[in-house]
Amino acid sequence: MTKLKSKDFRKTPNLAQLEEEILQFWEDEQVFEQSLKQRENAENFSFYDGPPFATGLPHYGHLMQSMIKDLIPRYQTMKGKYVRRVWGWDCHGLPIENLIEKGLNLKDKQAIEDFGVAAFNQACQARVLTYAKDWEKTIKRIGRFIDMKNAYKTMDKTYMESVWWVFKELYKKGLIYQSHKVMHICPRCSTPLSNFEVTQGYQEVKDLAVTAKFKLLNDDGNTYFLSWTTTAWTLPGNMFLAVNPDLDYVLVESKAKNEKYYLAKARLTEVFVDQDYQVIRTVKGQELIGLNYQPIFPYFTNLKEDLDLPIEARKLLFSVQAAQFVNLDEGTGIVHIAPAFGEDDYQLGESLLNFSQLDNHAKSKLFIQHVDFSGRFIEAVTDFAGMEVKAKDQPQATDVEIIRYLAKKDLLFAKKQITHSYPHCWRCDSPLLNYATSSWFVEVSAFKEELLKNNQAINWQPAHIKDGRFGNWLAEARDWAISRNRFWGTPLPLWQSEDGDLICVASADELEKLSGQKINNLHKEFVDEILIEKDGKIYRHLPEVLDCWFESGAMPYAQFNYPFANQELFEKNFPANFISEGQDQTRGWFYTLHVLATALSMSNDKFESSLNKANTSAFENVMCTGLIMASDGKKMSKRLNNYPEPQVILDKYGADSLRLYLLSSAAVKAETLNFEEQEVADIRRRIFLIWWNILAFYQTFADQNFDKLDLEQEKEISHVLDRWLLSRLTTLQKKLVNYLDNFDVMRATRLIAPFINDLSTWYLRLSRERFKNDDSKEASQVFASVLTVSAQLFAPIVPFFTELVYQQLNKEGKSIHLSDYPKILDFYQDKKLEAEMRELKQLVELGHAQRKSVQVPLRQPLASITFNKAASFKNNTELSAILKQELNVKEILWGQENEKDLSAVFDLELSADLEAEGTARQIVRRIQNWRKKAGLKVDDKVSAYLKTWPNQFTNMIEEKTNTQLIRAKIEGLKDQVED
Ligand SMILES: [Zn+2]
């Protein structure tokens, strides 16, 4: 067995270097593997690792999550559970596709198709684990115990196969459907995104708001409807104007322009700011309905005359219609409607024209999509054909062109620069378009009640997320768009015949049976080639792939290739006892885990559970972390160089300091943390250097020849400080266990600093003399036991330093992480004593402050101190003795008054004896300083030449300083000790 080398604790430590040494020790001893092995048959505690995308290096957020994912499993392991810990990689989806597109200079989807899907997917696969080695290094360096060798990968065939199984189970339950809806699409990626992907990408942007004039037909030729929009590029697709029938509208005349306008009465002053106008009349919106207007752009005016189209539809085109969603919050109270570009627009278009009832021919004409899926104007929009409507680098450019066109035709009423929140692609940052398209959906709305119910059984940390951020999101749950018009992902397991029949496939085996072909790979370039022939019909594979969030949500099943393999392992680990990620995952991984588990396990009159468990979420306890920003409150940015790299921090202060800093911050309670390097430095100094000095004290003064105390056998402890320390330890442990059992990592980790402080500045300081004496057996035993037990208690939080402590005190060399978590030893807890000690500390602080104010140094003994209020321990001789010693007084007098504010008065009169004792103490201090300067060790005995000292204290001085006093006789020689 390798052993950690013994340390000389009198030297200043290099914590980072020590940690590297400990990592090597763990590796040599296979401590992680051993810790699993020794719990093989123990009770299971299941943990799921949320798969990160390996498209970049780990940042502080990842590190903090990894620290939590290390702490809780370490704790549970020490408590006797078996905690399987296997890493995962998210391999598919837009993040990696975008990287490859950039690398190969493929500027859009068409370019990928020209390049070849097979070659593109190969490039993705080759790149996907580029950073895996760097991750391994960093994750290991922070001390995390995790199996990365056997990591599951979402691109594995076994994983993808289980994703198909999940899809098919939902499909069988009737929870999967295809529909044409208005969704957000990324024009650059040419794919729809799910609503939770969209919520991740809102940014404040500048846009142009425009008020356009729509000329009323059959009138005097100078009356217009004013309509306001922030998406001028949708104007060529205009089909209707909408008014609210219940609101008041006015017709006003503009003197300057000799024109008349309709708009909502309540918006009048806002729209006509600084302009002269006269109200001609007021009407209800209802009265405007049915009025026809001249379309601004000529591209689709011929539809009105197209005899192939139903006459009712043609009559409605380019007219004013009623809509309740029209409000007075902004604009003119008249809304321009382009049914293919907005959810309200789509609903109104559908209710007027019944797109879904039209035959394909009529629908293709009437459902105007003047912009294609890649975000460019179509050929029919002759003046702008091919232009990107919202280019990523120049998002306003096209709106400017449209505005120019309006101005030229004298149809521009006003334009204005505005700032608003606009959604962008979470991967490529392009502005999204609201676009009607076809997609496959999970009908989440059908089991919203079940989602809410299963959420109630989850323990959220912090608790407010349950009914707040997560609960609200569930309550508003929309159907989930799960198909992506992309390449590198798990393909939809659907094959379709010419006449629309579908076959859903659940596994590679099933596909082999159906197609008669060997299936080695489930990626798109392979399965697109597979045809299924059934009952004389040919079924072709649908081209879309699944949302990568569907894949990560399927992780509980897919990591085990369930149900095709590992049934027992799956059942043992489902649902997870514990998961932890960033709070943004309430709309990401937490959500998709919850949706899929709820859908699969639903069991009621309508549904049967697909699992062995019914009506459950995928996890029982979840911790949400917050964001980590730079110290200036901005996002950490390489460009701004506003933060230190994690490796730099690890090298400077060690992983334990970073762990303690992050884990004790409110960021583990989903709050935002501004990273302060100084605070990591402070933790190193305030905690680890003090802890180090405690070990130095132990090494120097404690008697290490006694057996360790077996605390679990109740012992009579004689000294009050030892009894207090054991009680303090027990109380600490009870709190710590309570916090960790409830996943309150912040409160748990915050217990370390005050305990180390008490140990150092209270227990050790007061016990110094005892340790130097011969009768230090009990003190040494208690001290060693408390050092050991507290190291075990804190081991899951700061695994390196506690290992060091444990190795120093336990010569057999077994890792602390293979030890059992200490039992709570109630019989040492003495709450009364702890309360009395707290009071005593207060009195000491008060006394010291008082000494300072009367300017009598502490080493000068005084006759007495009088406290105005009697302490609860005033009859306790042991505690009174400590108080006397701490305040250096001969007597303590207690007042009777029942005062609110505590006060103290010293008797400052010095008797000859007191004065002599003060002088003796001063000499002791001078000799000790002198010894220190000369570099003498504690047991080096020397002589000191002094002219004079108080005779009655000779022994005291000689004992305390291990020095022989000699009367200096040489005339003119000064004392050979200096202050
Ligand atoms: Zn995109």
Residues whose N, C-alpha, C, O or C-beta is under 5 A from the ligand:
A	BS01	ZN	C186 R188 C189 C425 C428 S430
